Amino acid sequence: MGKMKFLLVASLLISIVFITTYAPSTKAAEYKLAWTTKASMPTPRAQAATVVGDDGKIYAMGGYNATRILNTTEVYDPSTNTWQTKAEMLTAVRCAAATKGPDGLIYVLSGYDGATYSAAVQAYNTTSDAWTSKSSIPYPVLFAAAVTDDNGKICVIGGTETAGDTDRVQIYNTATDAWTSGIPLPAPRTQLGAVKDRDGFLYALGGQTWPATVALDAVEAYYPGSATWSTRPSMIEGMNEFGAVLGADDSIYVVGGGKEYANNNPPFFGTVMVYSILTNSWGFDASMPTPRKELGAVSIGDSIYAIGGCNGTYLSVVEEAKIKMPNQTPSAYIDSVTPNPVTINESIMFVGHGTDPDGYIIGYNWRSSISGTISAAATFDITTLSNGTHTICFSVQDNSGAWSPEVTATVTVNKPLADDPLYQKLLDLNAAISNLQDQNANLTSTASDLTKKVDVLTMELLGTSVVIIILVIAVITVMFMNKRKPPPTTPPTA
């Protein structure tokens, strides 16, 4: 009995030492992660399946809490920082693989049910809160990793089968509810992690091979359809029973973990190793507050969540790490400028807005190429723009202090017509044209009168000519008649 007490005390001391004193040997130049503690999971547990559903919530399913294997389903809503209990699994399992399928269902695959390596494939519908059974996995396995590839196939990678650790890759087609075999890993391993990157590569990370006592640092990648797995740079150190996720920065995060195969045995790590796919290199980032292994890890947006696990006790703790992302530039939009054009002292309304893909808008700036800065509001009226053609420039500022590129609009501000010399010239010209039109009208009237008089004279002359002609004809006729008249008869003289 005394010996057992000594071993228990020694084990606790070792656990404390490994939890509190471990520090990474390599440190990133600047940490991207900032950790905070969130609402605890209702049921403390390790070896649970954790998956993000189509609804953006985190589902924790099954697992182990030192006294029993669980069939509990609990869901965490990041927007409200609250947990709810959902429908129980059909089969209680621990050490199961899990992923979200292309059909939106969450699949919990195989695992250990307390008596056997379970062949059960359980699918959960987050909308109806209901579980259904699917076609059994051909080779039951625990401590495998699962990921859904870009072809919509679920890949169950490695793990421990009844015959020992395996290099097997089992592929499930959700559309046909059928299983096939994939390209095997280069070597058997269990308690590993798996991640799919944005280019469709599947990564198998770390793990362990029983009965070896050294955790693996191996990393291999596979592109669906290729013939083999390819080697990637090894993790900074070997690790098993960790959480692995792809971050919003396209880096792979290996969170926590351990080096001992047995359940809830030290050491327990809070370290975070980061693999940059861009640079093909590893580094450390900020450790999570609670060291642990056998935890779940998921990513949502720029957040990583570490859920449950164990470090000598079974945990309900949930911690969130925000990834410090390079700030994305906001965008500005001019919605309307009305009326346009305007006259000096006339009110003109400007309406604009901005968007920011990774934050929110806190500032606005409007300026005129003629009048300078005119407003720091999204919407405003102004009556003081000076005469001329203004190029209006609008930009917005995000909550990180970055300004958007300027967008522009053209506004024309005219003088009052009464003050415009050109307008006066136009008035004078119009008056001159009107005067000319009046003069033309008078000339036209005079010409008309003259035409009428000429017509009268013409008629008079024509009448006189006719009379003269008639008189001439009469005279000629008389003369002609006189010539033809016989001379008078002279009586003969006696």
C-alpha positions, 0 to 999 in steps of 0.5 A: 500500500505504501509503495502504491502511495509513493507511485501515485505521489511521484506520478502527480509530481511528474505531471506538475513538472511537465505541465508547468516547466516545459518551454519551447526551444524555438520562438517565433519572432512575433506571436500571432496568437492571443489566447482567452478563456471561453465558457466551459463545456458542460461535460468534462472529457477527453478523446471527444470528436469536435467538428464545426457544423454548417451553422458555424457552431462547434459540436463536441461528441462522445469521448471519455471522462475517467468513469465512462465512455460518453454518447453526449453531444454538446454544441458551442455557439461562439456568437453567444459564448454558450453551450447547449446539449443536443441529441445523444449519439447512437453509440457511445465512443471515444477516440473516434475520427470525425469530420464534416461531410460535403452534405453538411452532416457531421460524421463520427467514424469508428472509435472504441465503445468500451468492448470492441473497436467499433465499426459504427459510422454515425452521422449527425444532422445539425438542423434536425438534431438527429443521428443516423447510422451509415455503412460500417467502416471496413477496418474498425480503428481508434485514434485515426484522423479524418478529413474531407478532401476536395472531391467530397470523400471522407478520408480516415487516416492511420490509427490503431486497428485490432492488429496494431497501428496501421498505415491504412487510408479508408475512403468513404463516399457519402453519396453512395454510402460506400467504402474504398481504399486509398493510398496508404501512409508511408508508415503505420501510425496512430494518435496523429492529426490530419488537415486539408489545406486550401489547395486540396493537399491532405497532411498527416502530422505527428502521432506515435507507433506502438510500442515505441515510446517516442512521439513522431515528428513526421509530416507527409502530404497527399494530393488526391489522385496522386500515387504516393504521399510526399514528405514535408519538413518535420515538426519541431518535435514529436507529438501525439494526441494534439489538436491540428487545424488550418488557420485563417492565415493558411498555416497549420497549427498543432496545439498541445498534445503529449508524448505518452501513448497511455490515457491521461499520462504526462507529459502535457503540453500547451505549446503551439507549433505552426507550419507555414505552407507558404515558407514550408517551415515550422515555428512556435507561437504563443502557448495556450493557457492550459497545457493538455493532450487528448483535446479537440481543436477547430478553427472558425474564421481567424479563431482557433478553439482548444476544447476539453482534453486532460492533464491529470484530470479531465477538462471542460476548459475551452480556450480561443486563440485569435490569429493576428492577421495582416490588415486588409485594406477597406474600400470606399464607395460614393453612393450619390451626389445630388443635385449635380450640377448646382449653382453657388449657395445651392445645397448639395448632398453627398452620400458614401459608405465603406466596407472592411473585410476584417474589421469595421469602418471608423472614419470618413474623409471627403475633399474637393480639388478646389475647396479642400477637406469638406467633411468627415461624415459618411453623409452630409449637405453643403452649400459653400462649394466654390464656383468651378468643376470639383473632383470630389475624393472620398476615403474611409478608415478601418478600425486598424487605422488604415485608409482606403484608396480614394474614389472620385466623382465630379461636381460642377458648381455654376455662378448665378446667371445674373453674375455671369458675364457670358450670360450678359453677353448672351442677353445683349446678343438676344436683345440685338437679335430681337431688335433686328427681328423688329427692324426686319418686321418693319422693313417687311411691312414697308416693302409690303405697302410699297408692293401694294402701291406698285400693284395699284399703280400698275393697275392704273397704268394698265387701265390708262394704257387700255383706254389709250389703245382703244382711242388709238384704235378708234382714231385709226378706224375713223381715219380708215373709214374716211378714206373709203368714203366716196367723194360727194357727187358734183351735179353737172354744170349747165 
